[in-house]
Structures are given as C-alpha cells and as structure tokens.
Amino acid sequence: MVNGQLIFENNSRDCDPKMVTRVDLKLGLPKTFFRECNKGKGDIYLLDITK
C-alpha cells in the first residue's frame, strides 16, 4: 500500500508485467474492483465486509 492505494503488480507469466492495478482506499473500501491482466481481460473482485 502506498499513499492510501492498494497496488497490484502482475507477476504471473500469463499477465502483462507492465499492467498495474491501483485501488484507492482514501474514501473507504470499494464494493468491487477490476484487476486487469492483459488487454482488457482480468478479474472482478467483490469485497463483502460483514460484522
């Protein structure tokens, strides 16, 4: 985490190593975010925070 942002780097051989996903947490946790792997393809992450 740097300056309130979660930073995901692609370390998999299947993904573009130059592609970096940043999730800004300054306004709280997002409900979803997209982590790009290669040319617009990737994974959608859903965050469900329950008490």
C-alpha positions in Angstrom: 0.0 0.0 0.0 1.3 3.4 -1.0 -0.4 6.7 -0.2 -3.7 5.1 0.6 -3.7 2.9 -2.5 -3.5 -0.8 -2.8 -1.2 -1.7 -5.6 -1.3 -4.9 -7.5 1.5 -5.8 -9.9 1.2 -8.7 -12.4 3.8 -11.4 -11.6 2.1 -14.2 -13.5 3.6 -15.2 -16.8 0.1 -15.1 -18.3 -0.3 -11.4 -17.5 1.3 -8.3 -18.8 4.0 -7.3 -16.3 3.6 -3.6 -17.2 0.0 -3.7 -16.1 -0.6 -2.3 -12.6 -3.9 -2.0 -10.8 -4.4 0.7 -8.1 -7.3 0.7 -5.7 -7.8 4.0 -3.9 -8.8 3.4 -0.3 -9.0 7.0 0.8 -12.8 7.0 0.6 -13.1 3.5 2.1 -13.2 0.0 0.6 -14.9 -0.3 -2.8 -17.6 -2.9 -3.3 -15.9 -4.2 -6.4 -12.7 -3.6 -8.4 -11.3 -4.9 -11.7 -7.8 -6.2 -11.8 -6.6 -6.2 -15.4 -4.3 -8.9 -16.5 -3.9 -8.4 -20.3 -5.6 -6.3 -23.0 -8.8 -5.6 -21.1 -9.1 -9.1 -19.6 -8.8 -9.8 -15.9 -10.8 -10.5 -12.8 -13.5 -8.6 -10.9 -13.1 -8.8 -7.2 -16.1 -8.4 -4.9 -15.5 -7.2 -1.3 -18.1 -8.3 1.2 -17.3 -6.9 4.6 -19.7 -8.0 7.3 -19.6 -7.6 11.0 
